[in-house]
Amino acid sequence: MQRGSDRLSRHRDDEMKHELQGLLRSGHPTRSEEWHDPEPTAEDDPAIWGGPVAPAGASLETVRLELARILGRSSFPATSMELAHTLRRKNAPDALTEAVERLPRKESYATVQELARTLTRREGA
């Protein structure tokens, strides 16, 4: 039974499923007009789109960007335990949260740059 709260009609929903079948089956765009396809990633785009960022294999810039995206400015200054708690609360990737939890408990971080620098230095060593 239709309740009238759907944004699209049942027929339009079926049309959209049919349009996406080729993409879902092949794993790549199937349109003949390139302008319909999403724009490919640029070489200088951050690697965040590829999955969770782990400090062990990521650059300082990538770790800083991911931390800033999740934590924001209001989280600082804070200790590693406070930051780890905030990361867990905001559903950050486990690899990032666990790396922050391994930092010394009493040490305080004033900025996301300082935290990212400490994480990449520790994980790289």
OpenMM code with the backbone's topology and positions (N, CA, C; nanometers):
from openmm import Vec3, app, unit

residues = "MET GLN ARG GLY SER ASP ARG LEU SER ARG HIS ARG ASP ASP GLU MET LYS HIS GLU LEU GLN GLY LEU LEU ARG SER GLY HIS PRO THR ARG SER GLU GLU TRP HIS ASP PRO GLU PRO THR ALA GLU ASP ASP PRO ALA ILE TRP GLY GLY PRO VAL ALA PRO ALA GLY ALA SER LEU GLU THR VAL ARG LEU GLU LEU ALA ARG ILE LEU GLY ARG SER SER PHE PRO ALA THR SER MET GLU LEU ALA HIS THR LEU ARG ARG LYS ASN ALA PRO ASP ALA LEU THR GLU ALA VAL GLU ARG LEU PRO ARG LYS GLU SER TYR ALA THR VAL GLN GLU LEU ALA ARG THR LEU THR ARG ARG GLU GLY ALA".split()
positions = [
    Vec3(0.0842, -0.1177, 0.0000),
    Vec3(0.0000, 0.0000, 0.0000),
    Vec3(0.0885, 0.1237, 0.0000),
    Vec3(0.0632, 0.2187, -0.0869),
    Vec3(0.1372, 0.3438, -0.0933),
    Vec3(0.0831, 0.4401, 0.0108),
    Vec3(0.1734, 0.5040, 0.0822),
    Vec3(0.1322, 0.6009, 0.1837),
    Vec3(0.1508, 0.7448, 0.1363),
    Vec3(0.2097, 0.7641, 0.0207),
    Vec3(0.2231, 0.8984, -0.0324),
    Vec3(0.3458, 0.9735, 0.0159),
    Vec3(0.4313, 0.9092, 0.0954),
    Vec3(0.5481, 0.9793, 0.1469),
    Vec3(0.6726, 0.9542, 0.0632),
    Vec3(0.6640, 0.8718, -0.0404),
    Vec3(0.7787, 0.8446, -0.1262),
    Vec3(0.8076, 0.9669, -0.2130),
    Vec3(0.9358, 0.9935, -0.2337),
    Vec3(0.9742, 1.1051, -0.3191),
    Vec3(0.9512, 1.0715, -0.4652),
    Vec3(0.9666, 0.9443, -0.5008),
    Vec3(0.9536, 0.9027, -0.6395),
    Vec3(0.8414, 0.8008, -0.6531),
    Vec3(0.7838, 0.7982, -0.7705),
    Vec3(0.6805, 0.6975, -0.7925),
    Vec3(0.7453, 0.5602, -0.8093),
    Vec3(0.6676, 0.4572, -0.8007),
    Vec3(0.7169, 0.3213, -0.8169),
    Vec3(0.7762, 0.3021, -0.9563),
    Vec3(0.7170, 0.3644, -1.0559),
    Vec3(0.7657, 0.3520, -1.1934),
    Vec3(0.9010, 0.4206, -1.2103),
    Vec3(0.9176, 0.5387, -1.1542),
    Vec3(1.0451, 0.6106, -1.1640),
    Vec3(1.1527, 0.5347, -1.0865),
    Vec3(1.1162, 0.4746, -0.9759),
    Vec3(1.2108, 0.3949, -0.8985),
    Vec3(1.2608, 0.2765, -0.9816),
    Vec3(1.1712, 0.2103, -1.0533),
    Vec3(1.2099, 0.0997, -1.1415),
    Vec3(1.2993, 0.1482, -1.2554),
    Vec3(1.2706, 0.2656, -1.3099),
    Vec3(1.3544, 0.3228, -1.4158),
    Vec3(1.4966, 0.3465, -1.3654),
    Vec3(1.5066, 0.4006, -1.2471),
    Vec3(1.6389, 0.4304, -1.1907),
    Vec3(1.7173, 0.3016, -1.1641),
    Vec3(1.6510, 0.1980, -1.1186),
    Vec3(1.7185, 0.0693, -1.0981),
    Vec3(1.7710, 0.0153, -1.2303),
    Vec3(1.6894, 0.0272, -1.3360),
    Vec3(1.7302, -0.0198, -1.4680),
    Vec3(1.8513, 0.0590, -1.5195),
    Vec3(1.8534, 0.1916, -1.4960),
    Vec3(1.9650, 0.2758, -1.5402),
    Vec3(2.0952, 0.2371, -1.4710),
    Vec3(2.0877, 0.1922, -1.3478),
    Vec3(2.2077, 0.1595, -1.2707),
    Vec3(2.2552, 0.0161, -1.2885),
    Vec3(2.1789, -0.0686, -1.3534),
    Vec3(2.2156, -0.2095, -1.3674),
    Vec3(2.3516, -0.2290, -1.4320),
    Vec3(2.3804, -0.1579, -1.5403),
    Vec3(2.5079, -0.1721, -1.6095),
    Vec3(2.6254, -0.1335, -1.5207),
    Vec3(2.6106, -0.0238, -1.4482),
    Vec3(2.7163, 0.0217, -1.3583),
    Vec3(2.7398, -0.0794, -1.2469),
    Vec3(2.6339, -0.1310, -1.1897),
    Vec3(2.6474, -0.2252, -1.0794),
    Vec3(2.7082, -0.3577, -1.1242),
    Vec3(2.6738, -0.4031, -1.2421),
    Vec3(2.7267, -0.5299, -1.2922),
    Vec3(2.8705, -0.5195, -1.3396),
    Vec3(2.9036, -0.4104, -1.4093),
    Vec3(3.0371, -0.4000, -1.4693),
    Vec3(3.1406, -0.3377, -1.3764),
    Vec3(3.0975, -0.2531, -1.2848),
    Vec3(3.1922, -0.1877, -1.1950),
    Vec3(3.2530, -0.0614, -1.2533),
    Vec3(3.2111, -0.0210, -1.3728),
    Vec3(3.2584, 0.1037, -1.4331),
    Vec3(3.1434, 0.1685, -1.5084),
    Vec3(3.1525, 0.2984, -1.5351),
    Vec3(3.0428, 0.3661, -1.6049),
    Vec3(3.0176, 0.3051, -1.7428),
    Vec3(2.8918, 0.2984, -1.7804),
    Vec3(2.8563, 0.2352, -1.9074),
    Vec3(2.7912, 0.3322, -2.0051),
    Vec3(2.7962, 0.4586, -1.9777),
    Vec3(2.7331, 0.5570, -2.0670),
    Vec3(2.8240, 0.5898, -2.1839),
    Vec3(2.7647, 0.6206, -2.2971),
    Vec3(2.8453, 0.6550, -2.4139),
    Vec3(2.8868, 0.8022, -2.4114),
    Vec3(2.8122, 0.8868, -2.3427),
    Vec3(2.8473, 1.0283, -2.3321),
    Vec3(2.9316, 1.0490, -2.2064),
    Vec3(3.0547, 1.0960, -2.2259),
    Vec3(3.1446, 1.1137, -2.1119),
    Vec3(3.0951, 1.2165, -2.0129),
    Vec3(3.0227, 1.3154, -2.0582),
    Vec3(2.9803, 1.4221, -1.9689),
    Vec3(2.8818, 1.3726, -1.8638),
    Vec3(2.8257, 1.2536, -1.8811),
    Vec3(2.7371, 1.1957, -1.7803),
    Vec3(2.8155, 1.1344, -1.6639),
    Vec3(2.9380, 1.0944, -1.6906),
    Vec3(3.0170, 1.0233, -1.5901),
    Vec3(3.0690, 1.1179, -1.4833),
    Vec3(3.0856, 1.0675, -1.3624),
    Vec3(3.1451, 1.1518, -1.2586),
    Vec3(3.2901, 1.1834, -1.2930),
    Vec3(3.3374, 1.2954, -1.2413),
    Vec3(3.4745, 1.3384, -1.2693),
    Vec3(3.5736, 1.2466, -1.2003),
    Vec3(3.6795, 1.2058, -1.2705),
    Vec3(3.7792, 1.1203, -1.2058),
    Vec3(3.8582, 1.1991, -1.1020),
    Vec3(3.9222, 1.1275, -1.0113),
    Vec3(3.9995, 1.1950, -0.9082),
    Vec3(4.1265, 1.2538, -0.9678),
    Vec3(4.1700, 1.3634, -0.9114),
    Vec3(4.2924, 1.4287, -0.9558),
    Vec3(4.4111, 1.3684, -0.8818),
    Vec3(4.5297, 1.3896, -0.9357),
    Vec3(4.6493, 1.3339, -0.8732),
    Vec3(4.6759, 1.3931, -0.7361),
    Vec3(4.6357, 1.5196, -0.7150),
    Vec3(4.6646, 1.5838, -0.5876),
    Vec3(4.5488, 1.5734, -0.4877),
    Vec3(4.4457, 1.4957, -0.5193),
    Vec3(4.3367, 1.4743, -0.4245),
    Vec3(4.3866, 1.3939, -0.3061),
    Vec3(4.3356, 1.4216, -0.1860),
    Vec3(4.3781, 1.3425, -0.0702),
    Vec3(4.3341, 1.1978, -0.0841),
    Vec3(4.4054, 1.1089, -0.0188),
    Vec3(4.3787, 0.9655, -0.0303),
    Vec3(4.2629, 0.9193, 0.0569),
    Vec3(4.1913, 1.0089, 0.1169),
    Vec3(4.0831, 0.9722, 0.2089),
    Vec3(3.9730, 0.8959, 0.1374),
    Vec3(3.9466, 0.9265, 0.0112),
    Vec3(3.8385, 0.8591, -0.0607),
    Vec3(3.8632, 0.7096, -0.0706),
    Vec3(3.9864, 0.6666, -0.0570),
    Vec3(4.0201, 0.5260, -0.0727),
    Vec3(3.9891, 0.4396, 0.0478),
    Vec3(3.9495, 0.4986, 0.1574),
    Vec3(3.9175, 0.4220, 0.2770),
    Vec3(3.9735, 0.4887, 0.3999),
    Vec3(3.9661, 0.4221, 0.5132),
    Vec3(4.0120, 0.4817, 0.6372),
    Vec3(4.1610, 0.5149, 0.6333),
    Vec3(4.1943, 0.6255, 0.6956),
    Vec3(4.3336, 0.6683, 0.7024),
    Vec3(4.3986, 0.6054, 0.8242),
    Vec3(4.5124, 0.5414, 0.8040),
    Vec3(4.5913, 0.4859, 0.9127),
    Vec3(4.7228, 0.5623, 0.9174),
    Vec3(4.7620, 0.6139, 1.0334),
    Vec3(4.8843, 0.6937, 1.0419),
    Vec3(5.0093, 0.6196, 0.9957),
    Vec3(5.0101, 0.4877, 1.0024),
    Vec3(5.1301, 0.4113, 0.9680),
    Vec3(5.1727, 0.4309, 0.8235),
    Vec3(5.0818, 0.4354, 0.7303),
    Vec3(5.1203, 0.4435, 0.5907),
    Vec3(5.0845, 0.5745, 0.5235),
    Vec3(5.0317, 0.6697, 0.5977),
    Vec3(4.9833, 0.7933, 0.5378),
    Vec3(5.0809, 0.9085, 0.5608),
    Vec3(5.0686, 1.0093, 0.4769),
    Vec3(5.1527, 1.1277, 0.4912),
    Vec3(5.0987, 1.2170, 0.6027),
    Vec3(5.1807, 1.3098, 0.6443),
    Vec3(5.1411, 1.4051, 0.7481),
    Vec3(5.0175, 1.4828, 0.7043),
    Vec3(5.0134, 1.5256, 0.5787),
    Vec3(4.9002, 1.6035, 0.5287),
    Vec3(4.7704, 1.5238, 0.5326),
    Vec3(4.7766, 1.3982, 0.4948),
    Vec3(4.6566, 1.3140, 0.4922),
    Vec3(4.6039, 1.2899, 0.6333),
    Vec3(4.6941, 1.2605, 0.7271),
    Vec3(4.6535, 1.2371, 0.8662),
    Vec3(4.5957, 1.3649, 0.9262),
    Vec3(4.6609, 1.4785, 0.8994),
    Vec3(4.6125, 1.6062, 0.9519),
    Vec3(4.4747, 1.6388, 0.8973),
    Vec3(4.4540, 1.6158, 0.7687),
    Vec3(4.3244, 1.6433, 0.7066),
    Vec3(4.2144, 1.5567, 0.7680),
    Vec3(4.2429, 1.4290, 0.7869),
    Vec3(4.1427, 1.3385, 0.8440),
    Vec3(4.1122, 1.3752, 0.9895),
    Vec3(4.2162, 1.4061, 1.0676),
    Vec3(4.1939, 1.4465, 1.2073),
    Vec3(4.1142, 1.5763, 1.2142),
    Vec3(4.1491, 1.6736, 1.1313),
    Vec3(4.0780, 1.8016, 1.1319),
    Vec3(3.9327, 1.7835, 1.0905),
    Vec3(3.9089, 1.6955, 0.9958),
    Vec3(3.7719, 1.6697, 0.9500),
    Vec3(3.6863, 1.6114, 1.0620),
    Vec3(3.7449, 1.5235, 1.1401),
    Vec3(3.6689, 1.4559, 1.2444),
    Vec3(3.6628, 1.5382, 1.3730),
    Vec3(3.7767, 1.5912, 1.4170),
    Vec3(3.7841, 1.6575, 1.5469),
    Vec3(3.7368, 1.8028, 1.5442),
    Vec3(3.7727, 1.8758, 1.4415),
    Vec3(3.7392, 2.0175, 1.4377),
    Vec3(3.8253, 2.0961, 1.5343),
    Vec3(3.7966, 2.2241, 1.5494),
    Vec3(3.8776, 2.3117, 1.6354),
    Vec3(3.8423, 2.3006, 1.7828),
    Vec3(3.7194, 2.2680, 1.8131),
    Vec3(3.6731, 2.2718, 1.9519),
    Vec3(3.7340, 2.1638, 2.0401),
    Vec3(3.8001, 2.0654, 1.9837),
    Vec3(3.8549, 1.9543, 2.0613),
    Vec3(3.9885, 1.9869, 2.1264),
    Vec3(4.0504, 2.0957, 2.0901),
    Vec3(4.1853, 2.1281, 2.1382),
    Vec3(4.1831, 2.2461, 2.2329),
    Vec3(4.2791, 2.2523, 2.3247),
    Vec3(4.3822, 2.1557, 2.3637),
    Vec3(4.3199, 2.0392, 2.4405),
    Vec3(4.3838, 1.9228, 2.4276),
    Vec3(4.3324, 1.8023, 2.4933),
    Vec3(4.4426, 1.6982, 2.5057),
    Vec3(4.4218, 1.6037, 2.5974),
    Vec3(4.5146, 1.4926, 2.6126),
    Vec3(4.4798, 1.3847, 2.5103),
    Vec3(4.5681, 1.2889, 2.4966),
    Vec3(4.5430, 1.1821, 2.3997),
    Vec3(4.4185, 1.1009, 2.4359),
    Vec3(4.3940, 1.0813, 2.5632),
    Vec3(4.2756, 1.0045, 2.6045),
    Vec3(4.1467, 1.0798, 2.5718),
    Vec3(4.1469, 1.2108, 2.5932),
    Vec3(4.0294, 1.2912, 2.5590),
    Vec3(4.0050, 1.2892, 2.4080),
    Vec3(4.1135, 1.2992, 2.3323),
    Vec3(4.1003, 1.2968, 2.1865),
    Vec3(4.0538, 1.1603, 2.1362),
    Vec3(4.1045, 1.0534, 2.1966),
    Vec3(4.0618, 0.9189, 2.1587),
    Vec3(3.9131, 0.8997, 2.1877),
    Vec3(3.8685, 0.9515, 2.3013),
    Vec3(3.7267, 0.9426, 2.3370),
    Vec3(3.6416, 1.0189, 2.2342),
    Vec3(3.6872, 1.1373, 2.1949),
    Vec3(3.6147, 1.2163, 2.0951),
    Vec3(3.6121, 1.1448, 1.9607),
    Vec3(3.7245, 1.0848, 1.9215),
    Vec3(3.7298, 1.0106, 1.7955),
    Vec3(3.6324, 0.8932, 1.7970),
    Vec3(3.6265, 0.8203, 1.9079),
    Vec3(3.5319, 0.7073, 1.9187),
    Vec3(3.3880, 0.7565, 1.9094),
    Vec3(3.3597, 0.8669, 1.9796),
    Vec3(3.2241, 0.9214, 1.9805),
    Vec3(3.1803, 0.9657, 1.8412),
    Vec3(3.2764, 1.0140, 1.7610),
    Vec3(3.2438, 1.0615, 1.6265),
    Vec3(3.2646, 0.9544, 1.5198),
    Vec3(3.2779, 0.8282, 1.5622),
    Vec3(3.2893, 0.7126, 1.4720),
    Vec3(3.4070, 0.7227, 1.3755),
    Vec3(3.5214, 0.7609, 1.4273),
    Vec3(3.6430, 0.7682, 1.3460),
    Vec3(3.6920, 0.6269, 1.3139),
    Vec3(3.7737, 0.6106, 1.2107),
    Vec3(3.8289, 0.4782, 1.1797),
    Vec3(3.9084, 0.4228, 1.2983),
    Vec3(3.8965, 0.2921, 1.3200),
    Vec3(3.9635, 0.2287, 1.4340),
    Vec3(4.1143, 0.2473, 1.4306),
    Vec3(4.1753, 0.2407, 1.3133),
    Vec3(4.3205, 0.2546, 1.3040),
    Vec3(4.3660, 0.3902, 1.3561),
    Vec3(4.2912, 0.4939, 1.3274),
    Vec3(4.3248, 0.6284, 1.3732),
    Vec3(4.3029, 0.6422, 1.5233),
    Vec3(4.1912, 0.5912, 1.5717),
    Vec3(4.1600, 0.5992, 1.7138),
    Vec3(4.2609, 0.5212, 1.7966),
    Vec3(4.2954, 0.4018, 1.7529),
    Vec3(4.3907, 0.3198, 1.8280),
    Vec3(4.5298, 0.3825, 1.8287),
    Vec3(4.5674, 0.4491, 1.7202),
    Vec3(4.6973, 0.5173, 1.7167),
    Vec3(4.7006, 0.6312, 1.8184),
    Vec3(4.5908, 0.7036, 1.8325),
    Vec3(4.5839, 0.8120, 1.9314),
    Vec3(4.5845, 0.7537, 2.0727),
    Vec3(4.5191, 0.6405, 2.0939),
    Vec3(4.5178, 0.5774, 2.2263),
    Vec3(4.6560, 0.5302, 2.2694),
    Vec3(4.7437, 0.4970, 2.1741),
    Vec3(4.8786, 0.4511, 2.2072),
    Vec3(4.9731, 0.5644, 2.2466),
    Vec3(4.9312, 0.6891, 2.2263),
    Vec3(5.0153, 0.8026, 2.2652),
    Vec3(5.0209, 0.8132, 2.4177),
    Vec3(5.1259, 0.8792, 2.4732),
    Vec3(5.1346, 0.8958, 2.6187),
    Vec3(5.0089, 0.9639, 2.6739),
    Vec3(4.9554, 0.9097, 2.7822),
    Vec3(4.8271, 0.9567, 2.8367),
    Vec3(4.8322, 1.0991, 2.8910),
    Vec3(4.9413, 1.1393, 2.9476),
    Vec3(4.9491, 1.2704, 3.0131),
    Vec3(4.9810, 1.3841, 2.9166),
    Vec3(5.0293, 1.3530, 2.7989),
    Vec3(5.0706, 1.4569, 2.7042),
    Vec3(4.9486, 1.5278, 2.6455),
    Vec3(4.9594, 1.6595, 2.6367),
    Vec3(4.8500, 1.7399, 2.5838),
    Vec3(4.8884, 1.7948, 2.4457),
    Vec3(4.7890, 1.8078, 2.3588),
    Vec3(4.8114, 1.8554, 2.2233),
    Vec3(4.7301, 1.9824, 2.2023),
    Vec3(4.7972, 2.0861, 2.1524),
    Vec3(4.7328, 2.2159, 2.1368),
    Vec3(4.6606, 2.2303, 2.0032),
    Vec3(4.7106, 2.1635, 1.9001),
    Vec3(4.6519, 2.1769, 1.7659),
    Vec3(4.6472, 2.0408, 1.6969),
    Vec3(4.5698, 2.0343, 1.5910),
    Vec3(4.5616, 1.9121, 1.5119),
    Vec3(4.6947, 1.8872, 1.4398),
    Vec3(4.7655, 1.9939, 1.4042),
    Vec3(4.8962, 1.9802, 1.3399),
    Vec3(4.9946, 1.9103, 1.4337),
    Vec3(4.9957, 1.9511, 1.5588),
    Vec3(5.0847, 1.8898, 1.6579),
    Vec3(5.0515, 1.7422, 1.6770),
    Vec3(4.9245, 1.7100, 1.6846),
    Vec3(4.8812, 1.5705, 1.7001),
    Vec3(4.9192, 1.4881, 1.5774),
    Vec3(4.8940, 1.5396, 1.4579),
    Vec3(4.9266, 1.4670, 1.3349),
    Vec3(5.0768, 1.4449, 1.3223),
    Vec3(5.1557, 1.5462, 1.3578),
    Vec3(5.3012, 1.5329, 1.3509),
    Vec3(5.3496, 1.4241, 1.4458),
    Vec3(5.2944, 1.4212, 1.5669),
    Vec3(5.3323, 1.3187, 1.6648),
    Vec3(5.2921, 1.1798, 1.6158),
    Vec3(5.1735, 1.1671, 1.5617),
    Vec3(5.1265, 1.0363, 1.5134),
    Vec3(5.2116, 0.9834, 1.3982),
    Vec3(5.2399, 1.0670, 1.3011),
    Vec3(5.3174, 1.0194, 1.1854),
    Vec3(5.4618, 0.9906, 1.2240),
    Vec3(5.5168, 1.0672, 1.3174),
    Vec3(5.6532, 1.0409, 1.3625),
    Vec3(5.6587, 0.9092, 1.4388),
    Vec3(5.5601, 0.8854, 1.5254),
    Vec3(5.5561, 0.7625, 1.6070),
    Vec3(5.5341, 0.6394, 1.5210),
    Vec3(5.4383, 0.6473, 1.4277),
    Vec3(5.4041, 0.5318, 1.3461),
    Vec3(5.5133, 0.4999, 1.2450),
    Vec3(5.5880, 0.6012, 1.2035),
    Vec3(5.6942, 0.5792, 1.1067),
    Vec3(5.8190, 0.5209, 1.1701),
    Vec3(5.8338, 0.5363, 1.3008),
    Vec3(5.9541, 0.4887, 1.3695),
    Vec3(5.9496, 0.3403, 1.3952),
] * unit.nanometer
topology = app.Topology()
chain = topology.addChain("A")
for resn in residues:
    res = topology.addResidue(resn, chain)
    for name in ("N", "CA", "C"):
        topology.addAtom(name, app.Element.getBySymbol(name[0]), res)
